[in-house]
Amino acid sequence: QVQLVESGGGLVQAGGSLRLSCAASINIFSINDMGWYRQAPGKQRELVARIIRDGTTHYADSVKGRFTISRDNAKNTVYLQINSLKPEDTALYYCNAHTYVGVGGWADYWGQGTQVTVSL
C-alpha cells in the first residue's frame, strides 16, 4: 500500500507559477513510475506528466514547455513545477503511483488531490 499526499495548490493569476508536491509513504525508487493527472469540472481525468524510475519524462502536449516533473528520491517526493499558468489549467491535480506488486500484477495509487485555480 502506498499513501500519497499532494500539496502546493492554490489560487494564482494567469501567467503565474506553482510548485506541486507529492509525498509518498514509501521509497519512491521502488515505484515504477509516478505521475500527475488533473480533472476539471465536467471533464475526464487526464494525464499531465509522468516520470519513470530511470528518469524518463512524458508530458501532455497541452503542458509541454510549461510544466516540469521531477523527483527527489531522498525525500520520497515528486514535484510538478507549473509555469505560465492559464485559466484552462484550473483543475484538481492528483498524484499517481504505478507500480508492480508481484503476483498481483500492477497497482495504481492515488492521492486526494490539490486544487489549482487560475484567474484572469
Buried (B, 14 or more C-beta within 10 A) or exposed (E): EBEBBBBBBEEBEEEBEBEBBBBBEBEBEBBEBBBBBBBBEEEEBEBBBBBBBEEEBBBBEEBEEBBBBBBEEEEBBBBBBBBEBBEEBBBBBBBBBBBEEEEEEEBEBBBEBBEBBBEE
